[in-house]
Amino acid sequence: MAKIAFKPGTMLNPVPAVMVSCGTGEEKNIITIAWTGIVNSEPPMTYISVRKERHSYRFIKAAGEFVINLVTEKLAFAADYCGVKSGRDIDKFEALKLTAAESKEVSCPSIAESPVNIECRVTEVKELGSHDMFLAEIVNVSVDEALMDETGRLCLEEAGLVAYNHGHYFALAKTPLGRFGFSVMKPKTRKRLNAQKKHNSIQKNRRKR
């Protein structure tokens, strides 16, 4: 297969599209971030990279806290809006009719309409060039109880999450290609999981009636 060489660039795609809430009281804001991810398991740690000139930068730098709010298909318009509009000019919570909910472990608000709110406390700031990277420990995660099944499993595939891919927002497919370890899964394990999946589907349909 022939390849074309590109200059070094940000071509790792797709990436998360998340709305990061920050600040407190009247000085609160939402910024849409694509440069984010998990960097450690114990303790659970994440990062966001933000340009110094962004309005939210000073809130995050001063407070050392922020909340990553996952974006659904219903929130895609709001996510795009929060990425192109500046909080210097408008209250994004008010403009988009989003609810600034009280977070459990940090002082900045969470977005109630998001199904998953990841509260973060900054541990280190790295100046990288165009962006500063805020390394942070995840201190609390709040999840919409409607996404939990009867076994206590978090069904994120039901949330309608989106990803950002080379300038466009895409809905994530609900049909999985496989689960972790499926390439080496034993037949009896596959059979058991398929039976469990069928059972869960039946229970879900019953709840909808």
PyMOL commands that set and color helices and strands:
alter all, ss='L'
color gray80, all
select helices_A, chain A and resi 55-63+73-84+92-96+145-147+156-158+182-184+187-208
alter helices_A, ss='H'
color red, helices_A
select strands_A, chain A and resi 15-16+18-24+27-33+36-40+45-50+65-70+100-101+110-111+116-127+132-143+162-165+168-171
alter strands_A, ss='S'
color yellow, strands_A
deselect
rebuild
show_as cartoon
